[in-house]
Each structure stands twice: as structure tokens, then as C-alpha cells.
């Protein structure tokens, strides 16, 4: 049985959509936990592991930024700009839904040849240039998963009953 090689599209867009969908389900469980335990949902929203760490909303925002930024850059389209003003579970869910909606507009053919496309990011320390493949595999995906994992860990730390299968999206 012959299988086609892994495309840049297959390695990115469906992966981002799946894990953003999983992240949305994890947020649902976080809100349900707060309601069941009589906890103010804002307590979970403000969760951070240490004082100088970004709280839950920033983790969701950065996961969203990583996914939409990677998708747009690899497709050669403008990166959508979101306000980073979400302060409730509902607003975070809307952010995830907008990100997924954008990603669903990207077609596989838009990413053909993107492995060699030049991607330049403006970082605090100055511009960083990647080819598309290195950008996806060494920066975009690890950065995305860092923030998804951190959001998961923040909610788990607060007692939300989630596990690896929730993270992986198999339940």
C-alpha cells in the first residue's frame, strides 16, 4: 500500500485544529469544575504557577497566535490580529472558535512549497528568519504545544479533573 508523503498542510493545519478543539473541551471542563465546586470562574482565569508567569488567558491567546500565525505565514496570507482582551471562559472560547474558523479557510494547495518559503519573525531581540519547514517543526509547533500544555497544567493544578486523554482528544 502506497502512502503519500506528509505534507506541510497535514503537519500543521489539522494538528492546530485538533488541539485547539481539545483545548476548548478542556476549558469547558474548567468552567464546569468551577460551577460544580462553587468557585468563582475568575479564580481559574487568574491562575498562574508563579507570580511572573502569564495567567490562563495569555496561554490561550498565545496558542491561538501560534496556530493562526503559522497557518497564515505558511499559506502566504496576512496573519489575523486579535485584541488579546479575553477575560472570561466565554471570551476564550470565542477566541479559539475564531482561530479554528480562520484555519479552516486555509486550503492544502496554499501550503504547497511552503517548506522552503522564507518566514521572518520580529522578536524582541531582533528578526529571526526560518525556512518554512524549520519554522513549523522547530518553532511554531513547539511554541503552540507549550501554551496548550501550560493551559492544561494550570487547570489541572486547580483541581480540574482532566487527564492525558483530554489533552490528546480521545475522550
DOTIKE-206991 format. One record per residue (C-alpha): residue number from 0; residue in three letters; x, y, z. Coordinates in nm, 2 decimals. Example, Ala and Ser with C-alpha at 12.3 -4.5 7.8 and 13.67 -1.06 7.14 Angstrom:
{resi 0 resn ALA x 1.23 y -0.45 z 0.78}
{resi 1 resn SER x 1.37 y -0.11 z 0.71}
//
This chain:
{resi 0 resn UNK x 0.00 y 0.00 z 0.00}
{resi 1 resn UNK x 0.15 y 0.33 z -0.11}
{resi 2 resn UNK x 0.11 y 0.64 z 0.11}
{resi 3 resn UNK x 0.18 y 0.99 z 0.01}
{resi 4 resn UNK x 0.45 y 1.19 z 0.19}
{resi 5 resn UNK x 0.35 y 1.40 z 0.48}
{resi 6 resn UNK x 0.26 y 1.75 z 0.35}
{resi 7 resn UNK x 0.32 y 2.08 z 0.53}
{resi 8 resn UNK x -0.06 y 2.12 z 0.54}
{resi 9 resn UNK x -0.11 y 1.78 z 0.71}
{resi 10 resn UNK x 0.17 y 1.85 z 0.96}
{resi 11 resn UNK x 0.01 y 2.19 z 1.06}
{resi 12 resn UNK x -0.35 y 2.29 z 1.00}
{resi 13 resn UNK x -0.53 y 1.97 z 1.11}
{resi 14 resn UNK x -0.30 y 1.95 z 1.41}
{resi 15 resn UNK x -0.37 y 2.30 z 1.52}
{resi 16 resn UNK x -0.74 y 2.25 z 1.47}
{resi 17 resn UNK x -0.75 y 1.92 z 1.67}
{resi 18 resn UNK x -0.56 y 2.06 z 1.96}
{resi 19 resn UNK x -0.75 y 2.39 z 1.97}
{resi 20 resn UNK x -1.07 y 2.18 z 1.97}
{resi 21 resn UNK x -0.92 y 1.97 z 2.26}
{resi 22 resn UNK x -0.82 y 2.29 z 2.44}
{resi 23 resn UNK x -1.18 y 2.42 z 2.40}
{resi 24 resn UNK x -1.31 y 2.10 z 2.56}
{resi 25 resn UNK x -1.06 y 2.14 z 2.85}
{resi 26 resn UNK x -1.18 y 2.49 z 2.91}
{resi 27 resn UNK x -1.54 y 2.36 z 2.92}
{resi 28 resn UNK x -1.43 y 2.12 z 3.19}
{resi 29 resn UNK x -1.26 y 2.40 z 3.37}
{resi 30 resn UNK x -1.58 y 2.61 z 3.38}
{resi 31 resn UNK x -1.79 y 2.31 z 3.47}
{resi 32 resn UNK x -1.55 y 2.24 z 3.76}
{resi 33 resn UNK x -1.57 y 2.60 z 3.89}
{resi 34 resn UNK x -1.95 y 2.58 z 3.88}
{resi 35 resn UNK x -1.97 y 2.24 z 4.05}
{resi 36 resn UNK x -1.73 y 2.34 z 4.32}
{resi 37 resn UNK x -1.88 y 2.69 z 4.38}
{resi 38 resn UNK x -1.55 y 2.86 z 4.27}
{resi 39 resn UNK x -1.56 y 3.19 z 4.10}
{resi 40 resn UNK x -1.45 y 3.12 z 3.74}
{resi 41 resn UNK x -1.23 y 3.43 z 3.76}
{resi 42 resn UNK x -1.02 y 3.24 z 4.01}
{resi 43 resn UNK x -0.93 y 2.99 z 3.74}
{resi 44 resn UNK x -0.89 y 3.26 z 3.48}
{resi 45 resn UNK x -0.63 y 3.43 z 3.70}
{resi 46 resn UNK x -0.44 y 3.10 z 3.76}
{resi 47 resn UNK x -0.06 y 3.11 z 3.72}
{resi 48 resn UNK x 0.20 y 2.87 z 3.87}
{resi 49 resn UNK x 0.44 y 3.15 z 3.97}
{resi 50 resn UNK x 0.40 y 3.53 z 4.00}
{resi 51 resn UNK x 0.59 y 3.62 z 3.69}
{resi 52 resn UNK x 0.41 y 3.37 z 3.47}
{resi 53 resn UNK x 0.13 y 3.46 z 3.23}
{resi 54 resn UNK x -0.21 y 3.35 z 3.35}
{resi 55 resn UNK x -0.46 y 3.13 z 3.17}
{resi 56 resn UNK x -0.59 y 3.38 z 2.92}
{resi 57 resn UNK x -0.24 y 3.46 z 2.79}
{resi 58 resn UNK x -0.18 y 3.09 z 2.74}
{resi 59 resn UNK x -0.49 y 3.05 z 2.53}
{resi 60 resn UNK x -0.40 y 3.37 z 2.34}
{resi 61 resn UNK x -0.05 y 3.25 z 2.26}
{resi 62 resn UNK x -0.17 y 2.91 z 2.15}
{resi 63 resn UNK x -0.42 y 3.09 z 1.92}
{resi 64 resn UNK x -0.15 y 3.33 z 1.80}
{resi 65 resn UNK x 0.09 y 3.04 z 1.73}
{resi 66 resn UNK x -0.17 y 2.85 z 1.53}
{resi 67 resn UNK x -0.31 y 3.14 z 1.32}
{resi 68 resn UNK x 0.03 y 3.29 z 1.27}
{resi 69 resn UNK x 0.19 y 2.97 z 1.15}
{resi 70 resn UNK x -0.11 y 2.89 z 0.92}
{resi 71 resn UNK x -0.11 y 3.24 z 0.77}
{resi 72 resn UNK x 0.27 y 3.26 z 0.73}
{resi 73 resn UNK x 0.29 y 2.92 z 0.57}
{resi 74 resn UNK x -0.01 y 3.00 z 0.34}
{resi 75 resn UNK x 0.14 y 3.33 z 0.25}
{resi 76 resn UNK x -0.16 y 3.53 z 0.37}
{resi 77 resn UNK x -0.19 y 3.81 z 0.63}
{resi 78 resn UNK x -0.20 y 3.70 z 0.99}
{resi 79 resn UNK x -0.53 y 3.79 z 1.16}
{resi 80 resn UNK x -0.50 y 4.02 z 1.45}
{resi 81 resn UNK x -0.70 y 3.96 z 1.77}
{resi 82 resn UNK x -0.71 y 4.20 z 2.06}
{resi 83 resn UNK x -0.59 y 3.98 z 2.34}
{resi 84 resn UNK x -0.86 y 4.12 z 2.57}
{resi 85 resn UNK x -1.03 y 3.80 z 2.67}
{resi 86 resn UNK x -1.10 y 3.78 z 3.05}
{resi 87 resn UNK x -1.38 y 3.51 z 3.07}
{resi 88 resn UNK x -1.41 y 3.15 z 2.97}
{resi 89 resn UNK x -1.67 y 3.25 z 2.71}
{resi 90 resn UNK x -1.44 y 3.50 z 2.55}
{resi 91 resn UNK x -1.16 y 3.25 z 2.55}
{resi 92 resn UNK x -1.39 y 3.00 z 2.38}
{resi 93 resn UNK x -1.48 y 3.27 z 2.12}
{resi 94 resn UNK x -1.11 y 3.33 z 2.06}
{resi 95 resn UNK x -1.05 y 2.96 z 2.00}
{resi 96 resn UNK x -1.35 y 2.93 z 1.77}
{resi 97 resn UNK x -1.23 y 3.24 z 1.56}
{resi 98 resn UNK x -0.89 y 3.08 z 1.53}
{resi 99 resn UNK x -1.03 y 2.75 z 1.42}
{resi 100 resn UNK x -1.26 y 2.93 z 1.17}
{resi 101 resn UNK x -0.96 y 3.11 z 1.02}
{resi 102 resn UNK x -0.75 y 2.79 z 1.00}
{resi 103 resn UNK x -1.04 y 2.62 z 0.81}
{resi 104 resn UNK x -1.01 y 2.88 z 0.54}
{resi 105 resn UNK x -0.66 y 2.76 z 0.45}
{resi 106 resn UNK x -0.65 y 2.51 z 0.17}
{resi 107 resn UNK x -0.38 y 2.24 z 0.13}
{resi 108 resn UNK x -0.27 y 2.39 z -0.20}
{resi 109 resn UNK x -0.18 y 2.72 z -0.03}
{resi 110 resn UNK x 0.09 y 2.54 z 0.17}
{resi 111 resn UNK x 0.24 y 2.36 z -0.13}
{resi 112 resn UNK x 0.61 y 2.45 z -0.14}
{resi 113 resn UNK x 0.59 y 2.63 z 0.20}
{resi 114 resn UNK x 0.86 y 2.42 z 0.34}
{resi 115 resn UNK x 1.11 y 2.64 z 0.15}
{resi 116 resn UNK x 0.92 y 2.97 z 0.20}
{resi 117 resn UNK x 1.12 y 3.23 z 0.39}
{resi 118 resn UNK x 0.95 y 3.31 z 0.72}
{resi 119 resn UNK x 1.07 y 3.61 z 0.92}
{resi 120 resn UNK x 0.95 y 3.68 z 1.27}
{resi 121 resn UNK x 1.01 y 4.00 z 1.46}
{resi 122 resn UNK x 1.13 y 3.91 z 1.80}
{resi 123 resn UNK x 1.22 y 4.13 z 2.09}
{resi 124 resn UNK x 1.59 y 4.05 z 2.02}
{resi 125 resn UNK x 1.55 y 4.13 z 1.65}
{resi 126 resn UNK x 1.43 y 3.95 z 1.34}
{resi 127 resn UNK x 1.47 y 3.57 z 1.31}
{resi 128 resn UNK x 1.45 y 3.40 z 0.97}
{resi 129 resn UNK x 1.35 y 3.04 z 0.90}
{resi 130 resn UNK x 1.26 y 2.83 z 0.60}
{resi 131 resn UNK x 0.90 y 2.71 z 0.63}
{resi 132 resn UNK x 0.99 y 2.36 z 0.74}
{resi 133 resn UNK x 1.22 y 2.47 z 1.01}
{resi 134 resn UNK x 0.97 y 2.73 z 1.12}
{resi 135 resn UNK x 0.69 y 2.48 z 1.15}
{resi 136 resn UNK x 0.89 y 2.19 z 1.32}
{resi 137 resn UNK x 1.13 y 2.39 z 1.54}
{resi 138 resn UNK x 0.93 y 2.70 z 1.63}
{resi 139 resn UNK x 0.56 y 2.70 z 1.56}
{resi 140 resn UNK x 0.45 y 2.36 z 1.67}
{resi 141 resn UNK x 0.67 y 2.35 z 1.99}
{resi 142 resn UNK x 0.55 y 2.70 z 2.08}
{resi 143 resn UNK x 0.19 y 2.61 z 2.02}
{resi 144 resn UNK x 0.21 y 2.29 z 2.23}
{resi 145 resn UNK x 0.40 y 2.48 z 2.51}
{resi 146 resn UNK x 0.10 y 2.71 z 2.55}
{resi 147 resn UNK x -0.16 y 2.43 z 2.51}
{resi 148 resn UNK x 0.02 y 2.22 z 2.77}
{resi 149 resn UNK x 0.06 y 2.51 z 3.01}
{resi 150 resn UNK x -0.31 y 2.59 z 2.99}
{resi 151 resn UNK x -0.39 y 2.23 z 3.06}
{resi 152 resn UNK x -0.14 y 2.23 z 3.35}
{resi 153 resn UNK x -0.29 y 2.55 z 3.51}
{resi 154 resn UNK x -0.64 y 2.40 z 3.51}
{resi 155 resn UNK x -0.51 y 2.06 z 3.64}
{resi 156 resn UNK x -0.32 y 2.24 z 3.91}
{resi 157 resn UNK x -0.65 y 2.39 z 4.02}
{resi 158 resn UNK x -0.82 y 2.05 z 4.06}
{resi 159 resn UNK x -1.00 y 2.03 z 3.72}
{resi 160 resn UNK x -1.05 y 1.66 z 3.65}
{resi 161 resn UNK x -0.87 y 1.63 z 3.32}
{resi 162 resn UNK x -0.61 y 1.39 z 3.20}
{resi 163 resn UNK x -0.39 y 1.30 z 2.91}
{resi 164 resn UNK x -0.68 y 1.16 z 2.71}
{resi 165 resn UNK x -0.85 y 1.50 z 2.74}
{resi 166 resn UNK x -0.53 y 1.67 z 2.61}
{resi 167 resn UNK x -0.50 y 1.42 z 2.33}
{resi 168 resn UNK x -0.87 y 1.45 z 2.24}
{resi 169 resn UNK x -0.95 y 1.08 z 2.27}
{resi 170 resn UNK x -1.24 y 1.12 z 2.51}
//
